[in-house]
Amino acid sequence: MWVLTDGKAGDEQPLIGLAEAMGATPVLRRVAPRRPFAWLMPWGPIDPKDAPEKPDSPLAPPFPDICLATGRRAVTYLRTLKSLSPTTFCVLFKDPRMRRHKADLLIVQQHDAPRGENVLVVTTAPNRMSPERLETARHAMADRLASLSQPRVAVLIGGDSRHHQFSEDDVRRLLNGLEVKLDAGNALMITASRRTPAPLAMALADLAKRPNVLFWDGTGDNPLLAYLAWADEIVVTADSTNMVGEAAALGVPVQVFHPSGGHAKIGRFLAALSQEAAIGRFPEAPATGRYTPVNSTPGLARDILARWQDVRVRPARPS
């Protein structure tokens, strides 16, 4: 099984999680077309340097039984793979905004438009939040996290993006909300990302000087899974639908902090997710109560394998 992306973690990790749920250890194939060819994607051809016979081509055989792909650049390579290997079951994630993708199966979230016989619609993207990985992470950090006061709140901080920007007022509003949580007796387990603005990261590091606050600044091993496994509640920034979706996979209240900006698709995503999970607005309108974890990954894994098996046993059409 291949996972075909341009290497961005936000695209690659969800598909790795889906492959793992299907019982496979995927082969990671990363595309990096040169600028003129990238500009033309997904409509144009692959970069000639990536032809299957070229050294280190992401399309070099042997070809897989199943390929999971996502991203504008990957669409072109998936289309080429299907031409080279018609028996490969090609699965494409996210709306490609074109019909000539040649994928056997398209998987989109509810806020995207495509619908049809070969389209699966889910609320959240796949992830790596398997019970086994969460339990392993929980035990691995039990010595540090079990002693924290309760409730324990995992705080997932993203950063500036195409649709969101953290203003000075946003940073103050977020920090004030976290301080209220801390003053009420909650423990905070905070992670930041590469996109987190420096003033916000520095303010979070200062907050971590107080008792019952842990802050991961990006150095060393990422404790995200452990923080989620121990969380009684999750605060997450709205700039990443993947992070919000991962939070909803735990079944605990999720409070979404909205920095300046936004996008209609993110609003539609949160509205759809609110029908299945306890989704609040941090800090002004918190949600409460547990719910059945929202995780598309196991169901998608079953559906993909079933459709692949169906294609394998289907009699060939007469020529």
N, C-alpha and C positions, 0 to 999 in steps of 0.2 A: 504494500500500500504506500502511495506517495501522498505527501502534503506539499502542495505547490503554491508558493506565495512569493512576495518580494522580500520576505524576511522580517517584516515588522512584527514585533511581539504580539501586538493587539490582533493581528490576523493569524499568526502562526500558532500561538498557544491554544486558542479555542479548537482548532482543527486537530492538534496533537491530543487534546482531551477527548475529542470524539473518536479518534483512531484507537486510543487506549480503551474506551468504552466498547469498542468493537473487538477487543482482544488482540489488537495489532500493535507492533512497535513500528511507527511509520518511518519511511525514508524521507528526509527533508530535502526538497528540491526548491532552490531559491533562484528567482529570476532577477537579473540586473541589466536590462537592456540599456544601450547607450542612448543619449539624449534624443537624437532625431527620431529613433524608433519608438522611444517611450512616449513622445509627443503624439504619435499616431495611434497609440493603443487606447481602447481595445479593438479598433477597426482595422488597423494595419497589420503587417506581417511581424513575425518575431525578428529579433536582431540576428543577422546572418552568422554572427560569431557563436550563436547558440544552436546552430543546426545540430541534429542528433549525432552526426559523425564527428563533430568538433570536440577537442579535449575539454573536459569539465562541463560539457553541455548539461543544462538542467533537464533536457529531454533525452539523454543518452539511455539506450536500452540496457538491461531487459526492462520491458514495459510492465507496469503493475496491473493487477486485477482491478483495483479500485484506485482512483485519484480524487483527493479532496482538495479543492482550490478556492481561493478568494483573492480579491483585489483586481483593480483595473488592468494592471500589467499581466497578471496571471491568466486573465481571460483569453488573451491572444495565444498564450502557450498551451492552455488547455484545449483550445480549438485545434491547434496543430497536433497535439498528442492524439486527439480523437481521430484525426485523419491518418496518422501513422499507425495507430493501434485501435481499430474499430471495436475490438472486444473489451477494451478497458472501460469500466463503468465510471463515467466522469460525473462528479458531483460539484456543483458550483454554489458558493454561498454569497449572499447579498445580491441586490438588484444590479445586473450588469448593464442595464439601460440600452440593451441591444438584443436582437433576436438571433443573431448568427453566432451564438456562443457554443453550440453543438453539445452542450452538457446533456447527459441523460436525465439528470435530476437537478432542479434548482431549489435551494432552501433560502427563504427570506423571512424576516421578522414582520410582525403585523403592520408596522408603520410603513413598509414598502409595498409597492403596487402590484407586482406580478402575481397572477393567479392562473391556475390551469391544472390539467391532469398530472403533469410531471413537476408540479410545484408543491413543496411542503411549506406550511406557514407556522412559525413558532413565535412565542412572545420574547424569549431571551435567546441570545446566541449560545452555542455550546461552550463548555468550559472544562476545567480540570478539577472541579470540586467533587471528586468521587468520595464516598464515605471512607474508603480505605486510605486515601491520601490525607484526608482531614484527621482521621484517627491517629495516623502515624505522626503527623505534625503536632497534634494535641499532646501526645506522650513525649515528644522530643523536647517541648518547652514547658512541660508541667512544673519543673523546678522554679521557673521564673514567673509563670503566669498564675499558678494556683494560689499564690499568696496575695495576689492583688485583691483589693476590696471589690465588693459587688454592689450593683451590676457592673460588669465589664463591658466597655464600649469600644469596638473596633472603629477606627477613624481612617478612611481611605481617601487620601488627598491626591487629586490629579494636578491640573495646572492649566495654563493658557493653551487654547486650541483655536481651531478655525472659527468656532462659534462662541467661545467663551473667553473672557479676560478677567483676571482677578484685580480689581481696583483696590486702592487703599481702603475704601469703605468696605469692600467685600472682605478684606483681610481682617479688619476690626470686627465686623459682624460675625465672622466665623470664629475668631478667637474668643469673643465675648460669649458666644454660645457654648464653646468648649469649657470655658472657665465656669459657667453656670453649672454644667454637668459635673465638673470636678468638685465644686463647692457643695453640691448636693450629695456627695459621697460616692460618685461613680469613679471607676478607674478608666483611664484612657490608654489604648494601644494604637499608636498612630504610625501610618506609613506614608511616605511621600514618593513622588515620582521624578523622573528626569525633567518633566515639564513644570514642576512646582516652582513658582517665582521665588527668587532669593529672599525677598522680604518676608514672605509667608514661611519659608523653610526656617529662617532665623527666628521668627516668632514662635514657631512650633518647638524649636530646640530650646528656647528660653522657657516655654511652658513645661518642658520635660524635666526642668530642674526641681519641679514640685514633686512631692510623693505621689505614688500611684499613677505616674505617667511614664509610658515608654514611647520613645520616638525612634523609628528607623529612618536614617537619613540617606539610604542608598548604598552604604558601605557594608561589606560582609553579606552573609546569607539573608535572603528576604524572608522575614517571619510572617508574611501575609497569611498563609494557610493556618498557621498556629493561632494568630490573632482572631481569624474568623472562627476557628473551631472552638475557641474559648469565649466568643462574644455572646452577650445577652441582648445586644442591640448594636446596630451598625450606622455610622454616619458616613456618607459617601458624597463626593462632589459630582455634579451633574454633567461635567464635561466628558465623561466616558460612560457610554451605555454598557460596555463590557463590564466595568467595575460595578455598576448598579445591578446588572444581571447576576454577577457572581454573588453579590450580597444577598440577593433574593433567594439564592440556592440554599441558604442556611435556615430559613423558616423563622427568623427573628425580625422584629421591627426594623425597617430601613428608613432612615431620615436623610433626605436628599438636600444638599446645600446647593443653591443656584447662584453661581457667580454672574457677573454682568454679561449680557448677551443672551444667547439661546437660539433655538431653531425649532421650527414647527414639527420636524420629525422626532426630535427628542421629546417634545410635549406629547406627541401621539404615543411614543413608546412608554412613557411614564403613565399615561392614562390607561393604556392596555394592561400594563403590569399591575396597576392599582386594583384591577378587577380580580387579581389572583393573590396578591401579597399586601401586607401592611406597609404602605409607602407614605411617609410623611414629608413635610417640608421643614428643613432645619434652618434656624432654631424655632421658628414662630408657630409651626403647626405640626407637632409630632404625632406619629401614628403609634398605636399600641397593639399588643396581642400577637401571639404566635399564629402560624398558618402552615399548611403543607408546603414544604420547600418547592420553589419553582425552578425546575432544571430540565431543559429540553434535551440534554445530552443522552440519557439512557434511551428515550423514545426514538430519537433520531438514529442512534446506533442500530436499534432493532429494525427500523423502517428501511434504512439503507441496505443492510444485509439481506432483508427479505426481498427487496427490489432487485438487488444484484443476483440473488439466487434464482429469482423468477426469470431474469434475462438469460441466465446460463442454461436453464432447462427448456426455455421456449424453443420450439422447432423453428429452424431457419425457414424464411419465406422462399417459395420457389422463384427462381429467376425468370 
